[in-house]
């Protein structure tokens, strides 16, 4: 085996060994003991110069030349580099595929989970609002019934109180007429006696009529206050429900915006892994472009969701006018009619009358 002269070295005890001038690695020393092979030393141009030993020197080492060894070393280095790149590309591809599960979870939350949570919260608000409205209506109906019962009781009591003054009117008129007729009073005196009895009746019934009117006015005012309170309660319940709906919708839009942002980051990172895999000669099957497009779409959807909001609904018309169709009790301050209780009979001329003409 021919060697470059720079590879041949000698030991102090006469041995010969090879030393790689590039790496400094050394072979085991050879000592001439009957071997017939020589170690030739070549000059710098590759021509044989002289044998390093004659006769009993160590056998020449077998194997490739240094140039071939260098080429083989470079090939092995390139192979190792390619293998490392391939493994790095496979790791990048595996990491990108691992992110697919996270992306699917975010899409499921966006398309399904967030909507279910929102719908359940909205149903709970509707249930609470309906219960509040039902309680307000029930309270209104119960109190209206009590107001009308009070009005009915007042009417009955006033009627009973009015009966006594009317009886007194009849009695006083009869007694007055009997007394003045016994004394031979004329028609004018008889009318005066009747008017006096009527005045007494009016004075006696005026107090009862006033109490009745005041009570009926209180009943009417109570119904008005009840309607105002009921409408206020309904309005408060409605607006509170709308505020809760707005909060739920804003939370829904905010969660979707955050999820789209996370999805965009996942797709972007996934695209980077696919790009790294392709740089290391591991093809992603066209997933690099699709990941980058998905990331762009996710960020756009996040900006759209962030700009959405809920518009509160106004108060329904039936709630604004609740109770207006109720028939109120009607009362007058002067609700006694004396004429309705009087009878008109044929008038006869009184004794002692001196009228010129009688009709």
C-alpha positions in Angstrom: 0.0 0.0 0.0 1.5 3.3 -1.1 1.4 6.1 1.5 2.2 9.7 1.5 5.5 10.4 3.2 3.8 12.7 5.7 1.9 9.7 7.1 5.0 7.6 8.0 6.5 8.1 11.4 9.1 6.3 13.4 9.3 5.4 17.0 12.6 5.7 19.0 12.9 2.0 19.2 12.7 1.4 15.4 9.0 0.9 15.0 7.0 2.4 12.2 3.5 3.8 12.5 1.1 5.9 10.5 -0.2 9.3 11.7 -3.0 11.2 9.9 -1.7 14.8 9.5 -5.3 16.1 9.4 -6.7 14.4 12.4 -3.6 13.4 14.3 -4.8 9.8 14.8 -2.1 7.2 15.0 -1.9 3.5 14.1 -0.3 0.7 16.1 3.6 0.6 15.6 5.0 -2.1 13.4 8.4 -3.8 14.0 10.3 -5.6 11.3 10.3 -9.3 12.2 10.5 -11.4 9.1 7.8 -9.8 7.0 8.6 -9.4 3.3 6.3 -6.4 2.6 7.7 -3.0 2.5 6.3 0.4 3.3 6.9 2.7 0.5 7.1 6.5 1.0 5.8 8.6 -1.9 7.0 12.1 -2.6 4.7 15.1 -2.8 4.0 14.3 -6.4 2.9 10.7 -5.7 6.0 9.0 -7.1 7.6 6.2 -5.1 10.8 7.3 -3.4 12.3 4.6 -1.3 11.1 1.9 0.9 10.9 2.9 4.5 12.2 -0.5 5.5 13.9 -3.3 3.7 13.2 -6.9 4.3 11.9 -7.3 7.9 9.8 -4.1 8.2 6.1 -4.0 9.1 3.6 -4.9 6.4 2.0 -2.0 4.6 -1.5 -1.2 5.9 -4.3 -2.2 3.6 -7.3 0.0 2.9 -8.4 3.1 0.9 -6.3 6.0 0.2 -6.5 9.2 2.2 -8.3 10.9 -0.6 -10.9 8.1 -0.7 -11.1 8.2 3.1 -11.7 11.9 3.0 -14.4 11.5 0.3 -16.0 8.7 2.3 -15.8 10.8 5.5 -17.5 13.7 3.6 -20.1 11.3 2.3 -20.8 10.0 5.7 -21.0 13.6 7.1 -23.5 14.5 4.4 -25.5 11.3 5.1 -25.5 12.2 8.8 -26.6 15.7 8.0 -29.3 14.5 5.7 -30.5 12.1 8.3 -30.5 14.8 10.9 -32.5 17.0 8.6 -34.9 14.2 7.8 -35.5 13.6 11.5 -35.9 17.3 12.2 -38.4 17.5 9.3 -40.3 14.5 10.7 -40.4 16.1 14.1 -41.7 19.3 12.7 -44.4 17.4 10.7 -45.4 15.4 13.9 -45.6 18.7 15.9 -47.8 20.2 13.2 -50.1 17.2 13.2 -50.3 17.3 17.0 -51.7 20.8 16.8 -54.5 19.6 14.6 -56.3 18.2 17.7 -56.1 21.6 19.4 -57.5 23.3 16.3 -60.4 20.8 16.1 -61.2 21.5 19.8 -61.3 25.2 19.2 -63.5 24.8 16.1 -65.9 22.6 18.2 -66.1 25.3 20.9 -66.8 28.0 18.3 -69.4 26.1 16.3 -71.1 24.1 19.1 -70.2 24.6 22.7 -70.4 28.4 22.9 -73.8 28.4 21.2 -75.2 25.8 23.6 -74.1 27.7 26.6 -75.5 30.9 25.2 -78.9 29.3 24.4 -79.2 27.8 27.9 -78.4 31.1 29.6 -81.0 32.9 27.4 -83.6 30.2 28.3 -82.9 30.8 32.0 -83.4 34.5 31.5 -86.7 34.0 29.7 -87.9 31.7 32.5 -87.0 34.2 35.2 -88.7 37.0 33.3 -91.9 35.1 32.7 -92.0 34.1 36.4 -91.6 37.8 37.4 -94.3 39.0 35.0 -96.6 36.2 36.2 -96.1 37.3 39.8 -96.7 40.9 39.0 -99.9 40.1 37.1 -101.2 37.9 39.9 -100.5 40.6 42.5 -102.3 43.1 40.3 -105.3 40.9 39.9 -105.6 40.1 43.6 -105.3 43.8 44.6 -107.8 44.9 41.9 -110.3 42.4 43.3 -109.8 43.9 46.8 -110.3 47.4 45.5 -113.5 46.5 43.8 -114.7 44.6 46.9 -114.0 47.7 48.9 -116.0 49.8 46.4 -118.9 47.4 46.5 -118.9 47.4 50.3 -118.8 51.2 50.4 -121.8 51.4 48.0 -123.8 49.0 50.1 -122.9 50.8 53.3 -123.8 54.2 51.8 -127.1 52.8 50.6 -127.9 51.5 54.1 -127.0 54.9 55.6 -129.1 56.8 53.1 -132.2 54.7 54.0 -132.4 56.1 57.5 -132.4 59.9 56.5 -135.0 59.1 53.9 -137.2 57.4 56.5 -136.7 60.5 58.7 -137.7 62.7 55.7 -141.0 60.9 55.3 -141.7 60.9 59.0 -140.9 64.5 59.4 -143.0 65.5 56.4 -146.0 63.6 57.7 -145.7 65.0 61.2 -145.1 68.5 60.0 -148.1 68.5 57.6 -150.3 66.9 60.2 -149.4 69.6 62.7 -149.9 72.6 60.4 -153.1 71.2 58.9 -154.5 70.7 62.3 -154.0 74.4 62.8 -155.6 75.3 59.5 -152.4 76.3 57.7 -152.5 77.2 54.0 -150.8 75.7 51.0 -147.7 78.0 51.4 -147.1 76.8 55.0 -147.6 73.2 53.9 -144.8 73.7 51.2 -142.6 75.3 53.8 -143.0 72.3 56.0 -142.1 69.9 53.2 -139.1 72.0 52.2 -137.8 72.0 55.8 -138.1 68.2 55.9 -136.2 68.0 52.6 -133.5 70.2 53.9 -133.0 68.1 56.9 -132.8 65.0 54.7 -130.2 66.7 52.5 -128.1 67.7 55.5 -128.3 64.2 56.9 -127.3 62.5 53.6 -124.6 65.0 52.6 -122.2 63.5 55.2 -122.7 60.0 54.0 -122.4 61.0 50.3 -119.2 62.8 51.0 -117.7 59.7 52.8 -118.8 57.5 49.9 -117.3 59.9 47.3 -114.0 60.1 49.3 -113.9 56.3 49.6 -114.5 55.8 45.9 -111.9 58.3 45.0 -109.4 56.5 47.2 -110.3 53.2 45.5 -109.7 54.8 42.1 -106.4 56.3 43.2 -105.4 53.0 44.6 -106.1 51.3 41.3 -104.0 54.0 39.5 -101.1 53.5 41.9 -101.4 49.7 41.5 -101.2 50.1 37.7 -98.2 52.4 38.0 -96.4 50.0 40.4 -97.2 47.0 38.2 -96.0 48.7 35.0 -92.8 49.8 36.9 -92.2 46.3 38.1 -92.7 44.9 34.6 -90.5 47.6 33.1 -87.7 46.8 35.6 -87.9 43.1 35.0 -87.9 43.6 31.2 -84.9 45.9 31.3 -83.0 43.7 33.7 -83.6 40.7 31.4 -82.4 42.8 28.4 -79.3 43.8 30.3 -78.6 40.1 31.1 -79.2 39.2 27.4 -76.7 41.9 26.3 -74.1 40.6 28.8 -74.6 37.0 27.6 -74.3 38.0 23.9 -71.2 40.1 24.6 -69.6 37.3 26.5 -70.5 35.0 23.6 -69.0 37.2 21.0 -65.9 37.8 23.2 -65.3 34.1 23.7 -65.7 33.4 19.9 -63.2 36.2 19.2 -60.7 34.8 21.6 -61.2 31.3 20.3 -60.7 32.5 16.7 -57.5 34.3 17.8 -56.2 31.2 19.4 -57.2 29.2 16.3 -55.2 31.6 14.1 -52.2 31.3 16.3 -52.4 27.5 16.2 -52.8 27.5 12.4 -49.9 29.9 12.1 -47.6 27.8 14.3 -48.8 24.7 12.4 -47.8 26.4 9.1 -44.4 27.2 10.5 -43.9 23.5 11.4 -45.0 22.5 7.9 -42.6 25.0 6.4 -39.8 23.6 8.6 -40.7 20.1 7.4 -40.5 21.1 3.8 -37.2 22.9 4.3 -35.9 19.5 5.6 -37.1 17.7 2.5 -40.2 16.2 4.3 -43.2 17.1 2.2 -46.4 18.2 4.0 -48.8 17.3 1.2 -49.9 20.8 0.5 -50.9 21.5 4.1 -48.5 24.5 4.4 -50.7 26.7 2.2 -53.9 25.5 3.7 -52.6 26.2 7.2 -51.6 29.7 6.3 -55.0 30.4 4.7 -56.8 29.0 7.7 -54.7 31.3 10.0 -55.6 34.3 8.0 -59.3 33.4 8.0 -59.3 32.8 11.7 -57.8 36.2 12.5 -60.4 37.9 10.2 -63.2 36.1 11.9 -61.8 37.2 15.3 -62.0 40.8 14.2 -65.6 40.4 13.0 -66.7 38.8 16.2 -65.1 41.6 18.2 -67.2 44.1 16.4 -70.5 42.5 17.1 -73.0 43.6 19.8 -76.5 43.0 21.1 -79.3 45.5 20.5 -81.7 45.7 23.4 -85.4 45.5 22.7 -87.8 48.2 23.8 -90.7 47.8 26.2 -93.6 45.9 24.6 -96.8 47.9 23.9 -99.0 45.7 26.1 -96.7 46.3 29.0 -96.7 50.1 28.6 -100.6 50.1 28.6 -101.1 47.3 31.1 -104.4 47.9 33.0 -105.8 50.6 30.8 -108.7 48.4 29.8 -109.9 48.1 33.4 -113.4 49.5 34.1 -113.0 51.9 37.0 -115.8 52.3 39.7 -117.7 55.6 39.1 -118.8 57.8 41.9 -120.5 61.2 42.2 -120.5 63.5 45.2 -124.2 64.3 44.9 -125.6 60.8 44.3 -128.9 61.2 46.1 -132.0 62.1 44.1 -135.0 63.1 46.2 -137.2 63.4 43.1 -136.9 59.7 42.4 -138.6 59.0 45.7 -141.4 61.5 45.5 -144.9 60.8 44.2 -147.0 63.5 42.3 -150.7 63.1 43.1 -153.6 65.3 42.0 -153.6 68.6 44.1 -156.9 69.6 45.8 -157.7 73.1 47.0 -157.1 73.5 50.7 -159.8 74.8 52.9 -159.8 78.5 53.4 -157.9 79.2 50.1 -158.7 82.6 48.6 -157.0 82.1 45.2 -158.9 83.7 42.4 -158.2 80.9 39.9 -157.4 77.3 40.6 -155.8 74.9 38.1 
